[in-house]
């Protein structure tokens, strides 16, 4: 062995490393050189193999073990720096992953909160009776409710993210929204009118600009409050006060005039005085009836009237009213014809109120029927449908078709029939309130000019 090593060393130190490759080199020198080279390379190969095995162990340990165990596995001094670097890298990755997961959770929470807030806002807007319309900075529809779709005539299901100039047919509304967006802030309230199939509507339009962070201009919120009914009610109240004042003034003026004549001594004889007293009494009664009718209608409309419903015979109520109205009919030579059903057919009604309604119908028939005419009072029973009808049919002057839809309105009187009889225009209105609102019945009216009228009502029979 010594000879072989010596031969190898000798061969290298001769300065000719190619001696090994030469065929004329002595065999024992060639063998010595090979052994020497093998001994020189073996430690490096062993170190590579050890490093490779250590790296494999660390790679597996990196996934399963904490850094303390990983460093213990790095027994070789050469592997310790690598293991430490791997531990630091793994810690950074774990920290970044944890931070990313936290940020992801925060984003998910923010998304859920934003979705909940949007749904909450939508629920609020959808539940508002007023029309609400919200646009973005590009004048596209973001949110709207059913009231807005009805008021502005567009399809709510296809309206999202649609420009308002393509969505709304009303050019004025589009211009108002665009002007409000360009104003970049503030609030504007104005009156807005819109026409639809059911007539003209008046709205209180409130426009507000919505500022958004990072943008020079924001969207617009438009709220439309329908004031049509409020306007109508206000006009009705004004008309009611005006009509009541006029109707009260007429009998009061008559009473005052005849009282002044009595005071001045213009009625010297008893006959003239009695005539004056009769006029004063009639006007006072008229004034009392007017006040009673106004109070009764007001109580019924406000729900303050006391109702005492019991089983009543409609025939008995009609006979009571006929007994009261007969003297007035006899003075005008008007024939009263009765076609009444047996008394055992009953309805559930308030005696006094329904009696007042029947008496008003009979009184109107007598007033607007010329002398020598006739009035037929009928009650008709439909047992199959549990209904009973009252019809008061006269041969009077009749009502023009244009006036027929309004005869039950307060203080309404046909101009054509004003001269024929005095009245307040509250009798039929009270009848309608008593029949429909108090007793949930149905009003009947038919009329032809010059031939007469038929007024009545339909109610349920007692079960």
C-alpha positions in Angstrom: 0.0 0.0 0.0 2.9 2.3 0.9 4.4 1.6 -2.5 1.2 2.4 -4.3 0.7 5.7 -2.4 4.4 6.6 -3.0 4.0 5.8 -6.7 0.9 8.0 -6.9 2.5 10.9 -5.1 5.6 10.5 -7.3 3.5 10.6 -10.4 1.7 13.8 -9.4 4.8 15.6 -8.3 6.7 14.9 -11.5 4.6 17.8 -12.9 2.9 15.6 -15.5 -0.7 14.9 -14.5 -1.3 13.1 -17.7 0.9 10.2 -16.8 -2.2 8.4 -15.6 -3.6 8.5 -19.0 -0.4 7.4 -20.7 -0.3 3.7 -21.4 3.5 3.4 -20.8 3.1 4.5 -17.1 4.0 1.7 -14.7 1.0 -0.1 -13.4 1.8 0.3 -9.8 2.1 4.1 -10.2 -1.2 4.3 -12.0 -3.0 2.4 -9.3 -1.4 4.5 -6.6 -2.6 7.7 -8.3 -6.2 6.4 -8.5 -6.2 5.5 -4.8 -4.9 8.9 -3.9 -7.6 10.7 -6.0 -10.3 8.5 -4.4 -9.1 9.4 -0.9 -9.1 13.1 -1.8 -12.6 13.2 -3.3 -14.3 10.9 -0.8 -14.7 13.5 2.1 -16.4 16.0 -0.3 -18.8 13.3 -1.6 -19.5 12.3 2.0 -20.2 15.9 3.0 -22.6 16.4 0.0 -24.4 13.3 0.9 -24.7 14.4 4.5 -25.9 17.9 3.5 -28.4 16.4 1.1 -29.8 14.1 3.8 -29.9 17.0 6.3 -31.8 19.2 3.9 -34.3 16.5 3.3 -34.9 16.1 7.0 -35.2 19.8 7.4 -37.7 20.1 4.5 -39.9 17.5 6.1 -39.4 19.0 9.6 -40.2 22.5 8.3 -43.8 21.3 7.6 -44.3 19.4 10.8 -42.0 20.7 13.6 -41.5 24.0 15.4 -38.2 25.9 14.9 -36.7 24.6 18.1 -37.0 21.0 16.9 -35.9 22.0 13.5 -32.7 23.5 14.8 -32.0 20.4 16.8 -32.3 18.3 13.6 -29.6 20.5 12.1 -26.8 18.7 13.8 -24.2 19.7 11.3 -22.7 23.2 11.7 -23.1 23.7 8.0 -26.9 23.1 8.2 -27.6 25.3 11.2 -27.5 28.7 9.3 -29.7 27.2 6.6 -32.2 25.8 9.2 -32.2 29.2 11.0 -32.9 31.0 7.7 -35.7 28.5 6.9 -37.2 29.1 10.4 -37.2 32.8 9.9 -38.7 32.5 6.4 -41.4 30.2 7.7 -42.2 32.6 10.6 -42.5 35.5 8.1 -44.8 33.4 5.9 -46.9 32.4 8.8 -47.2 36.0 10.0 -48.1 37.2 6.5 -50.6 34.5 6.2 -52.2 35.3 9.5 -52.3 39.0 8.7 -53.9 38.2 5.3 -56.5 36.0 7.0 -57.2 38.8 9.5 -57.6 41.4 6.7 -59.8 38.9 4.8 -62.0 38.5 7.8 -62.2 42.2 8.2 -63.2 42.7 4.6 -65.8 39.9 4.9 -67.3 41.7 8.0 -67.3 45.0 6.2 -69.0 43.5 3.2 -71.6 41.9 5.4 -72.2 45.2 7.2 -72.4 47.1 3.9 -74.9 44.5 2.6 -77.0 44.6 5.8 -77.0 48.5 5.7 -78.0 48.4 2.0 -80.8 45.9 2.7 -81.9 48.0 5.7 -82.0 51.2 3.6 -83.9 49.4 0.8 -86.4 48.1 3.3 -86.9 51.6 4.7 -87.3 53.1 1.3 -89.7 50.4 0.1 -91.9 50.9 3.1 -92.2 54.6 2.6 -95.5 55.7 1.1 -93.9 58.7 -0.6 -92.1 58.2 -3.9 -88.3 58.0 -3.4 -85.7 58.0 -6.2 -81.9 57.9 -5.8 -79.4 58.5 -8.5 -75.5 58.3 -8.7 -73.0 60.9 -9.9 -73.7 59.7 -13.5 -77.5 60.3 -13.3 -78.1 56.5 -13.2 -80.9 55.1 -11.0 -79.5 53.4 -8.0 -82.6 52.9 -5.8 -86.3 53.5 -6.0 -89.5 52.2 -4.5 -92.9 51.2 -6.0 -94.4 54.6 -5.3 -91.7 56.3 -7.4 -92.3 53.8 -10.2 -96.1 54.6 -10.2 -95.7 58.3 -9.9 -93.0 58.6 -12.6 -94.3 55.7 -14.8 -91.3 53.3 -15.2 -90.7 49.6 -14.7 -89.0 49.2 -11.3 -87.7 45.7 -12.2 -85.7 46.9 -15.2 -84.7 50.3 -13.9 -81.5 49.6 -12.0 -78.4 51.4 -13.4 -80.4 53.0 -16.1 -79.8 56.7 -17.0 -82.7 58.9 -15.8 -83.0 60.6 -19.2 -83.8 57.2 -20.8 -85.9 56.0 -17.8 -88.2 58.9 -17.2 -90.6 60.3 -19.8 -91.0 63.6 -18.0 -88.3 65.9 -19.3 -88.8 68.4 -16.4 -88.0 65.8 -13.7 -84.8 64.8 -15.6 -83.7 68.4 -15.8 -84.4 69.0 -12.1 -82.3 66.0 -11.1 -79.4 67.0 -13.4 -79.5 70.6 -12.2 -79.4 69.4 -8.6 -76.4 67.2 -9.2 -74.5 70.0 -10.9 -75.3 72.3 -7.9 -73.0 70.1 -5.8 -74.9 70.3 -2.5 -77.8 71.8 -0.8 -81.5 71.1 -0.7 -84.4 72.3 -2.8 -88.2 72.0 -2.3 -90.7 72.9 -5.0 -94.1 71.9 -6.3 -94.3 69.3 -9.1 -97.3 68.3 -11.1 -97.7 65.1 -13.1 -100.5 63.8 -15.3 -101.5 60.2 -15.4 -104.5 58.0 -16.4 -106.3 58.9 -13.2 -105.9 62.6 -13.5 -103.4 65.3 -12.5 -101.4 64.9 -9.3 -99.6 67.6 -7.3 -96.4 66.6 -5.4 -94.2 68.3 -3.0 -90.8 67.5 -4.5 -87.7 67.6 -2.2 -84.3 67.3 -4.0 -81.1 66.7 -2.0 -77.5 66.2 -3.1 -75.5 63.3 -1.7 -71.8 64.0 -1.3 -69.4 61.1 -1.8 -65.8 61.1 -0.5 -63.2 61.7 -3.2 -65.7 62.9 -5.8 -66.4 66.4 -6.9 -70.1 65.7 -7.2 -72.5 63.1 -5.8 -75.8 61.6 -6.5 -79.3 63.0 -6.0 -82.2 61.9 -3.7 -85.7 62.9 -4.9 -88.7 62.5 -2.6 -92.2 63.1 -4.0 -95.0 63.6 -1.4 -98.5 63.4 -3.0 -100.5 66.5 -1.9 -103.4 65.9 -4.3 -105.7 64.6 -1.6 -104.6 67.2 0.9 -105.4 70.0 -1.6 -108.8 68.5 -2.4 -109.6 68.2 1.4 -108.5 71.8 1.9 -110.7 73.0 -1.0 -113.6 70.9 0.4 -113.2 72.5 3.8 -113.2 75.9 2.3 -116.3 75.1 0.2 -118.0 73.6 3.3 -117.4 76.7 5.4 -118.6 78.9 2.6 -121.7 76.9 1.9 -122.6 76.6 5.6 -122.2 80.3 6.0 -124.5 81.0 3.0 -127.1 78.5 4.1 -127.2 79.8 7.7 -127.4 83.4 6.5 -130.5 82.8 4.4 -132.9 81.7 7.2 -131.4 84.1 9.7 -131.9 87.0 7.2 -135.6 86.0 6.9 -136.1 85.7 10.6 -134.4 89.1 11.2 -136.5 90.8 8.5 -139.9 89.6 9.9 -138.9 90.4 13.5 -137.9 93.9 12.4 -141.3 94.3 10.7 -143.1 93.2 13.8 -141.1 95.6 15.9 -141.8 98.5 13.5 -145.6 97.7 13.8 -146.1 96.8 10.2 -148.4 93.9 11.2 -151.4 95.7 12.7 -153.9 92.9 12.6 -153.8 89.5 14.1 -153.9 87.7 10.7 -150.8 89.5 9.5 -149.0 88.9 12.7 -149.8 85.2 12.6 -148.4 85.1 9.0 -145.2 86.7 10.2 -145.0 84.3 13.1 -145.4 81.3 10.8 -142.7 82.5 8.5 -140.4 83.0 11.5 -141.2 79.6 12.9 -140.6 77.9 9.5 -137.3 79.6 9.0 -136.3 78.7 12.6 -137.2 75.1 11.9 -135.2 75.2 8.6 -132.3 76.6 10.5 -132.6 73.9 13.1 -132.7 71.1 10.5 -129.7 72.6 8.8 -127.7 72.6 12.0 -128.8 69.1 12.9 -127.9 67.8 9.4 -124.4 69.4 9.6 -123.8 68.0 13.1 -125.1 64.5 12.1 -122.8 64.4 9.0 -119.9 65.6 11.0 -120.4 63.0 13.7 -120.7 60.2 11.2 -117.6 61.2 9.3 -115.6 61.6 12.4 -116.9 58.3 13.9 -118.2 60.0 17.0 -121.9 59.2 16.4 -123.4 56.7 18.9 -125.0 53.8 17.0 -127.6 51.5 18.5 -128.2 48.7 16.0 -131.0 46.3 16.6 -133.3 44.0 14.6 -135.8 46.3 12.9 -138.5 45.8 10.3 -137.9 48.0 7.3 -141.6 48.1 6.6 -142.4 49.5 10.0 -139.8 52.2 9.6 -141.2 53.1 6.2 -144.8 53.4 7.6 -143.6 55.7 10.4 -142.0 58.0 7.8 -145.0 57.9 5.5 -147.3 59.0 8.4 -145.1 62.1 8.9 -144.8 63.0 5.2 -148.5 62.3 4.3 -149.7 65.9 5.2 -147.2 67.5 2.9 -148.1 65.2 0.1 -151.8 65.9 0.6 -151.2 69.7 0.3 -149.8 69.1 -3.2 -152.4 66.5 -4.0 -149.7 63.9 -4.5 -150.8 60.2 -4.4 -148.7 57.9 -2.1 -148.7 54.3 -3.2 -147.4 51.7 -0.8 -146.0 48.3 -2.0 -144.5 47.0 1.2 -143.3 43.5 2.2 -144.5 41.7 5.4 -143.1 43.1 8.6 -141.3 39.9 9.6 -138.5 40.7 7.1 -136.0 42.4 9.4 -132.6 44.2 9.1 -130.0 45.2 11.7 -130.2 49.0 12.0 -130.2 52.0 14.2 -133.9 53.0 14.3 -133.5 56.8 14.5 -130.8 57.2 11.9 -132.4 54.9 9.3 -135.8 56.5 10.0 -134.1 59.9 9.2 -132.7 58.6 6.0 -136.1 57.3 4.8 -137.8 60.5 5.8 -135.2 62.5 3.8 -135.9 60.4 0.7 -139.6 60.9 1.0 -139.3 64.6 1.7 -137.2 65.1 -1.5 -139.7 63.1 -3.6 -142.5 65.4 -2.3 -140.6 68.6 -2.9 -139.6 67.8 -6.5 -142.9 66.2 -7.6 -145.4 68.7 -9.1 -149.0 68.9 -7.8 -151.1 66.0 -8.8 -148.2 63.7 -9.2 -147.6 60.3 -7.5 -145.0 58.6 -5.3 -144.6 54.9 -5.1 -142.8 53.4 -2.0 -141.6 49.8 -2.5 -139.7 47.3 -0.5 -138.3 44.3 -2.4 -136.9 41.2 -0.7 -134.3 38.8 -2.3 -134.2 35.9 0.1 -131.7 34.0 -2.0 -129.1 36.7 -1.5 -130.4 37.9 1.9 -131.0 41.4 0.6 -133.9 43.9 0.9 -134.3 47.1 -1.1 -136.3 50.3 -0.5 -137.3 52.3 -3.6 -139.0 55.7 -3.6 -140.2 56.3 -7.2 -141.7 59.7 -8.0 -143.1 61.4 -11.1 -141.1 64.6 -10.5 -138.9 66.8 -12.6 -136.0 64.4 -12.7 -132.2 65.2 -12.5 -130.0 66.0 -15.6 -127.4 63.3 -16.3 -124.5 65.8 -15.7 -125.8 66.4 -12.1 -126.6 62.8 -11.2 -123.1 61.8 -10.0 -123.0 64.8 -7.6 -126.4 64.7 -6.0 -125.0 63.1 -2.8 -122.3 65.8 -2.3 -122.7 68.2 0.5 -124.6 71.4 -0.5 -124.9 70.3 -4.1 -128.1 71.2 -5.8 -129.0 71.0 -9.4 -129.2 74.4 -11.0 -132.2 73.3 -13.0 -134.2 72.4 -9.9 -133.1 75.2 -7.5 -136.2 77.4 -8.2 -138.7 74.5 -7.6 -138.0 73.9 -4.0 -135.8 75.3 -1.2 -133.1 73.1 0.4 -129.7 73.0 1.9 -128.2 70.2 -0.2 -127.4 68.2 2.9 -130.4 65.8 2.9 -129.1 63.3 0.3 -125.6 63.6 1.7 -126.8 62.6 5.1 -128.7 59.6 3.6 -125.6 58.4 1.9 -123.6 58.6 5.1 -126.3 56.8 7.1 -126.7 54.0 4.5 -123.2 53.4 3.4 -121.0 54.3 6.3 -123.2 53.5 9.3 -125.1 50.5 7.9 -122.7 49.3 5.1 -125.5 49.4 2.6 -125.7 50.5 -1.0 -127.3 53.6 -2.4 -129.6 53.3 -5.4 -130.3 56.3 -7.8 -131.9 56.5 -11.2 -133.4 59.5 -12.9 -134.7 60.9 -16.2 -135.4 64.6 -16.8 -139.2 65.2 -17.0 -140.1 61.6 -16.0 -139.1 61.3 -12.4 -136.5 59.8 -10.2 -135.9 56.6 -8.1 -133.9 56.9 -4.9 -133.4 54.1 -2.4 -131.0 51.7 -0.8 -130.1 48.1 -0.4 -129.3 46.4 2.9 -128.7 42.9 4.3 -131.5 40.9 5.9 -131.0 39.5 9.4 -129.6 36.0 9.3 
